[in-house]
């Protein structure tokens, strides 16, 4: 683990992964507790909340950690920017250490700042499968806090990660093509190679060409991994976003969308695997 291994503790990448993992764990325990923390006797658009055993205090606890979960998407952006600076801009570890505090401070300050603000403003309430920003009785403009504290930043994070992954893929692809062209220009013809060394050179050229072909697969791996990384993020946050848009537009909730929201959102940690 990062905490027990000195070498990993000294790595910026592993420290970012530690922050991301901790934020995922904190949100996951709230997803596991689910409706148990919602005040007993609570109801929603689909009737009484199933297995609501909680109190006002447990709902505040649930809402605080649900809002704190915004740290996970923000840490994902920090990790993406780390990749961009390290691979695209060729920053060394010493240069990256100078900006590392921002990689941690931005997710933590925004997450704790918004969670505390919502708690002080008494905005947390029942959202049918957990507690989050949904005060009872409703406060004016509380839905705008939902968007500015969570959904807006989440989709900004998704588009930033998409841009970074696309840039990294394009950079690797250009480097691979450049290497391939240089090899083709420098490769000698068999006519210029002495007969006694011809067989050895041909075998060496084949090995070198195979190495270049293997390197050419690297950009493909980046494209596939980057696409899956962003796709998982989009899927987990798509249905919660649609539900909030429906509430904002016409005040309606749909059971099918709510079921997908409840099922897929806890899977957001998969994007970090």
C-alpha positions as CSV (number, residue, x, y, z in Angstrom):
1,X,0.0,0.0,0.0
2,X,1.0,3.7,-0.4
3,X,1.2,4.3,3.4
4,X,3.4,1.3,4.2
5,X,5.7,1.5,1.2
6,X,8.3,4.3,1.4
7,X,8.9,4.4,-2.3
8,X,5.2,4.8,-3.1
9,X,4.9,7.5,-0.4
10,X,7.5,9.5,-2.3
11,X,5.6,9.3,-5.6
12,X,3.3,12.1,-6.6
13,X,1.2,9.6,-8.6
14,X,0.7,7.3,-5.6
15,X,-0.1,10.2,-3.3
16,X,-2.8,11.4,-5.8
17,X,-4.2,7.9,-6.0
18,X,-4.3,7.8,-2.2
19,X,-6.4,10.9,-2.1
20,X,-8.7,9.6,-4.8
21,X,-9.1,6.2,-3.0
22,X,-9.9,7.9,0.3
23,X,-12.6,10.1,-1.3
24,X,-14.1,7.0,-3.0
25,X,-14.1,5.1,0.3
26,X,-15.8,7.9,2.1
27,X,-18.6,8.2,-0.5
28,X,-18.9,4.4,-0.8
29,X,-19.8,3.9,2.8
30,X,-22.7,6.4,2.4
31,X,-23.9,4.6,-0.7
32,X,-23.9,1.4,1.2
33,X,-25.9,2.8,4.1
34,X,-28.4,4.3,1.6
35,X,-31.9,4.8,2.9
36,X,-31.0,3.6,6.4
37,X,-29.8,7.1,7.3
38,X,-33.0,8.8,6.0
39,X,-35.3,9.9,8.8
40,X,-37.9,7.3,9.7
41,X,-41.3,8.0,8.1
42,X,-39.9,10.0,5.2
43,X,-41.7,9.9,1.9
44,X,-41.0,10.9,-1.7
45,X,-42.5,10.9,-5.2
46,X,-42.7,7.1,-5.2
47,X,-44.3,6.7,-1.8
48,X,-42.7,6.0,1.6
49,X,-38.9,5.6,1.6
50,X,-38.0,1.9,1.9
51,X,-36.1,1.0,5.1
52,X,-35.7,4.6,6.3
53,X,-34.5,4.1,9.9
54,X,-32.6,7.3,10.5
55,X,-33.0,10.6,12.2
56,X,-32.4,14.3,11.3
57,X,-28.8,13.9,12.5
58,X,-28.0,10.8,10.4
59,X,-29.5,12.5,7.3
60,X,-27.2,15.5,7.9
61,X,-24.3,13.1,8.2
62,X,-25.3,11.4,5.0
63,X,-25.7,14.6,3.1
64,X,-22.3,16.0,4.2
65,X,-20.4,12.9,2.9
66,X,-22.5,12.8,-0.3
67,X,-21.4,16.3,-1.0
68,X,-17.9,15.5,0.0
69,X,-17.9,13.0,-2.8
70,X,-17.2,15.8,-5.3
71,X,-13.6,15.4,-4.2
72,X,-13.4,12.2,-6.3
73,X,-14.1,13.8,-9.8
74,X,-11.8,16.7,-8.8
75,X,-9.0,14.3,-7.9
76,X,-9.5,12.5,-11.2
77,X,-8.8,15.9,-12.9
78,X,-5.7,16.4,-10.8
79,X,-4.5,13.0,-11.9
80,X,-5.3,13.8,-15.6
81,X,-3.3,17.1,-15.3
82,X,-0.4,15.2,-13.7
83,X,-0.4,12.9,-16.8
84,X,-0.6,15.8,-19.1
85,X,2.4,17.7,-17.5
86,X,4.5,14.5,-17.1
87,X,3.9,13.0,-20.6
88,X,2.9,15.9,-22.8
89,X,5.0,18.6,-21.3
90,X,7.9,16.4,-20.1
91,X,7.9,17.9,-16.6
92,X,10.3,16.2,-14.2
93,X,9.4,15.0,-10.7
94,X,11.0,18.0,-9.0
95,X,8.9,20.5,-11.2
96,X,5.7,18.5,-10.5
97,X,6.3,18.6,-6.8
98,X,6.1,22.4,-6.9
99,X,2.5,22.2,-8.2
100,X,1.5,19.1,-6.3
101,X,-0.1,21.1,-3.4
102,X,-2.7,22.5,-5.9
103,X,-3.5,18.9,-7.0
104,X,-4.7,18.2,-3.4
105,X,-5.9,21.6,-2.2
106,X,-8.4,22.2,-5.0
107,X,-10.3,19.0,-4.5
108,X,-10.2,19.2,-0.7
109,X,-11.0,22.9,-0.3
110,X,-13.9,22.8,-2.8
111,X,-15.3,19.5,-1.3
112,X,-15.1,20.5,2.3
113,X,-16.1,24.1,1.5
114,X,-19.3,23.2,-0.3
115,X,-20.2,20.4,2.2
116,X,-19.8,22.7,5.2
117,X,-21.7,25.5,3.4
118,X,-24.6,23.2,2.7
119,X,-24.6,22.0,6.3
120,X,-24.5,25.5,7.8
121,X,-27.3,26.5,5.4
122,X,-29.4,23.5,6.5
123,X,-29.8,22.3,2.9
124,X,-29.5,18.6,3.5
125,X,-32.6,16.4,3.2
126,X,-34.1,13.3,1.8
127,X,-33.5,12.6,-1.9
128,X,-35.4,9.3,-1.9
129,X,-32.4,6.9,-1.7
130,X,-30.0,8.9,0.4
131,X,-29.6,12.4,1.8
132,X,-28.2,15.4,-0.1
133,X,-29.1,19.0,-1.0
134,X,-32.9,18.9,-0.8
135,X,-34.1,20.9,2.2
136,X,-37.5,20.2,3.8
137,X,-39.3,22.6,3.6
138,X,-37.7,23.6,0.2
139,X,-35.6,26.7,0.2
140,X,-35.6,29.3,-2.7
141,X,-33.1,28.4,-5.4
142,X,-31.7,25.3,-3.6
143,X,-31.6,23.5,-7.0
144,X,-29.0,26.0,-8.2
145,X,-26.8,24.9,-5.3
146,X,-27.2,21.3,-6.5
147,X,-25.8,22.4,-9.9
148,X,-23.1,24.7,-8.7
149,X,-21.9,22.4,-5.8
150,X,-22.0,19.1,-7.7
151,X,-23.4,18.5,-11.2
152,X,-21.8,21.5,-12.8
153,X,-18.3,20.8,-11.5
154,X,-18.7,17.1,-12.3
155,X,-19.4,17.7,-16.0
156,X,-16.6,20.3,-16.2
157,X,-14.3,17.5,-14.8
158,X,-15.5,15.1,-17.4
159,X,-14.8,17.4,-20.3
160,X,-11.4,18.3,-18.9
161,X,-10.5,14.6,-18.7
162,X,-11.8,14.0,-22.2
163,X,-9.6,16.9,-23.5
164,X,-6.5,15.6,-21.7
165,X,-6.9,12.0,-22.8
166,X,-7.4,13.2,-26.4
167,X,-4.3,15.3,-26.2
168,X,-2.2,12.5,-24.8
169,X,-3.4,10.1,-27.5
170,X,-2.6,12.6,-30.3
171,X,0.9,13.3,-28.8
172,X,1.8,9.6,-28.7
173,X,0.4,9.0,-32.1
174,X,2.6,11.8,-33.6
175,X,5.7,10.5,-31.8
176,X,5.1,7.0,-33.1
177,X,4.7,8.2,-36.7
178,X,7.9,10.4,-36.4
179,X,9.9,7.4,-35.1
180,X,8.5,5.2,-37.9
181,X,9.5,7.7,-40.6
182,X,13.0,8.2,-39.2
183,X,13.5,4.4,-39.2
184,X,12.4,4.1,-42.8
185,X,14.8,6.9,-43.9
186,X,17.8,5.4,-42.1
187,X,17.2,1.8,-42.9
188,X,19.9,0.6,-45.3
189,X,19.0,-1.5,-48.4
190,X,20.3,-5.0,-48.8
191,X,22.3,-3.9,-51.7
192,X,24.5,-1.7,-49.5
193,X,25.1,-4.4,-46.9
194,X,28.0,-6.9,-47.2
195,X,26.9,-10.4,-47.9
196,X,28.4,-11.9,-44.8
197,X,26.4,-9.5,-42.6
198,X,23.3,-9.3,-44.7
199,X,21.4,-12.0,-42.7
200,X,22.3,-10.5,-39.4
201,X,21.3,-7.0,-40.5
202,X,18.0,-8.3,-41.9
203,X,17.1,-10.0,-38.6
204,X,18.1,-6.9,-36.6
205,X,15.9,-4.7,-38.9
206,X,13.0,-7.1,-38.4
207,X,13.4,-6.9,-34.6
208,X,13.6,-3.1,-34.8
209,X,10.5,-2.9,-37.0
210,X,8.7,-5.2,-34.6
211,X,9.7,-2.9,-31.7
212,X,8.3,0.1,-33.6
213,X,5.1,-1.8,-34.3
214,X,4.8,-2.6,-30.6
215,X,5.3,1.0,-29.8
216,X,2.6,1.9,-32.3
217,X,0.2,-0.1,-30.2
218,X,0.8,2.2,-27.2
219,X,-1.3,5.0,-28.7
220,X,-4.1,2.5,-29.3
221,X,-4.0,1.5,-25.7
222,X,-4.1,5.1,-24.5
223,X,-7.1,5.6,-26.8
224,X,-9.0,2.5,-25.5
225,X,-8.1,3.1,-21.8
226,X,-8.9,6.8,-22.0
227,X,-12.2,6.2,-23.8
228,X,-13.3,3.6,-21.2
229,X,-12.1,5.9,-18.3
230,X,-14.3,8.8,-19.5
231,X,-17.2,6.5,-20.6
232,X,-17.5,5.0,-17.1
233,X,-17.6,8.5,-15.7
234,X,-20.2,9.6,-18.1
235,X,-22.5,6.6,-17.5
236,X,-22.4,6.9,-13.7
237,X,-23.3,10.6,-13.8
238,X,-25.6,10.7,-16.8
239,X,-28.8,9.5,-15.1
240,X,-28.4,11.5,-11.9
241,X,-28.0,14.6,-14.2
242,X,-31.1,13.7,-16.2
243,X,-33.1,13.3,-13.0
244,X,-32.0,16.7,-11.8
245,X,-32.8,18.3,-15.2
246,X,-36.2,16.8,-15.0
247,X,-36.8,18.2,-11.5
248,X,-35.6,21.6,-12.5
249,X,-37.6,21.7,-15.8
250,X,-41.0,20.3,-14.8
251,X,-40.7,19.1,-11.1
252,X,-41.1,15.5,-12.2
253,X,-39.2,12.4,-11.1
254,X,-39.2,9.1,-13.1
255,X,-38.8,5.8,-11.3
256,X,-36.8,4.2,-14.1
257,X,-34.3,7.0,-14.1
258,X,-34.1,7.0,-10.3
259,X,-33.4,3.3,-10.4
260,X,-30.6,3.7,-12.8
261,X,-29.3,6.7,-10.8
262,X,-29.3,4.6,-7.6
263,X,-27.6,1.6,-9.3
264,X,-24.9,3.3,-11.4
265,X,-23.7,6.2,-9.2
266,X,-22.0,4.0,-6.6
267,X,-19.9,2.5,-9.5
268,X,-18.0,5.8,-10.1
269,X,-15.0,4.3,-8.4
270,X,-14.6,1.9,-11.4
271,X,-13.3,4.9,-13.4
272,X,-10.3,4.9,-11.1
273,X,-9.5,1.2,-11.5
